[in-house]
């Protein structure tokens, strides 16, 4: 991926995450690291995933711990994190990736990078990771605010 395009997409994704978190979660989440490739086998407990369909199809994923997911979904819903059922937690993470993808889609409207999105899904399991069989182009970003940490990947397929 050419550097100018990569920087533009990183900026757009960072703005999308920041906008969604400040509006829906009430937290100012900031990027702490921007890089061209994720650590191999980044492990998490909950991952929200969406397909990005355009001239270059991609997979957008956000990965986080169950504790962080519960804190975020609690802020989104007003339900205490200890009272969240697992299904509510998983649905909340799916909705979070959906809002991030939707915000990025709105920011990219009218550009060469516009896209369509699929319904979100959530992958759950201790220490799970996404493995790609071939070399792929990937943008990875880390975000945090206090104890909240989020890992975002945009992987071109």
N, C-alpha and C positions, 0 to 999 in steps of 0.2 A: 504494500500500500504506500502510495507516495506521501511524503512527510506533510505537505500542506493539507491534504485531505484528512490525514490522521489527526492533525492538530485541530482542524475544524470540527471533526466528529467528537473528539475528546471534550472540546469546549461545549458543544451542544449537549452531550451526555451529562457533563458536570452541571450545567445550568438546569437540565431537566431534573436531576436528582435533587439539587438544591431547592428548586421551585416546589417539587412534590413534598419534600420533607418539611419545608417551612410552612406550606399551606395546609397539608393534611395531617402532619405529625406534630407540628409546632416546635420543631427542632431545626437548628441551623447546622446541617451536615455539610462538611467541607472535604474536598479532595485532599488527601495527604500524600498521594503518590500517583503519578501518571507514567505508564510505561508501555512499551510495544508488545510485550508478551507476559502472560501470567506465569506464576510459578507452576511448574509441572505438577499436576495432581492436586490443585488447591482443594483442601478438604473443608467441608462444612456440615451442618446438620439439616439445614433447610435451604433449598434453592428455588427461586421463582424463575420461570423460563417462558420466553415468547419467541416465536419465529418472526423474523423481519423479511418480508417478501418485496424484492425490488429487482433491479438489474443485477445486483449482487446480493443474493440471499444470505441471511445471517441468523445467528442465534444470540438473543440478548438474555443474559442471566444475572441474577443477583443472589449472592450466597451469604449466609449469615448463621450465627449460632442460634439455638432455640431460645436462649435467654434474651438475646438481642431482638429476635423476631417477636417474642412475647412483649417486650418493652415497647417496640414500635407499634404493634397492632393494638396494644392497650391505649397508647396515645391517640391512635386513629379512631378507635371505637368508644373510648371512655369506659371500657370494661377493665377491671383490675386484672393484671397479668396472671395472677394465680387463679382467677375465675374463668379464664379463656379455655374453652374446650379445644382439643387438638384440631378438629375440623375448622373451627373459627380461626385458629392460628394459621393453618395452611391456606385457607381462603384469603386471609389478610395479606399473606406474602404474595399470593397470586395477584391480588388486586394492586399491591404495591408495584410489582413489575409492570403491570398493565398501565398504571398511571404514569410511570416513568417513560415507557415506550410511547404512550399517547402524547405526553408533553413533548418528547423529542420529535415525534411526527409533526406536531403543530409547528415547532420551531423550524423544521426542514421543509414545510410547505412552500411550494414555489421555487424550490432549488432542484438541482440534479440529483439530490439525495432523498427525495420523497419516497415513501414506502407504504405498504399495507402491513397489517399485523394480524396474527392469529389469536384465538383465545389463549389466555395464560394457563400454565400448569405449574404444579409444585412437586419437586422431588424431595423426599424426606428419608433420612437415615443417617445414623451417626457416622461421621468420617467419610461420607460419600464424596465423589468427585465426578467430573465429566471428562471422559477420555475421547479424543478424536483420533481416528485411525490414520489420518494423513496429516501432513503439515498444513496448517491453516493460518491465515492472517488473523491476528487477534489484538484487540485493544483491551487493556485491563486497567482498572482504576480501583483505588482503595479510598473509602470515605470514613470519616469518624466525627463524632461529637460526644465528648465525655467518654462514657462507657460503651456507647453505641458504635459498632464497626460494621461496615458493609463492603463486600467485594463485588465489583461489577465487571462482566466480560461481554464484549461484542465480538463474536467469532464468525468470520465469513466462511461459508461452506462451499 
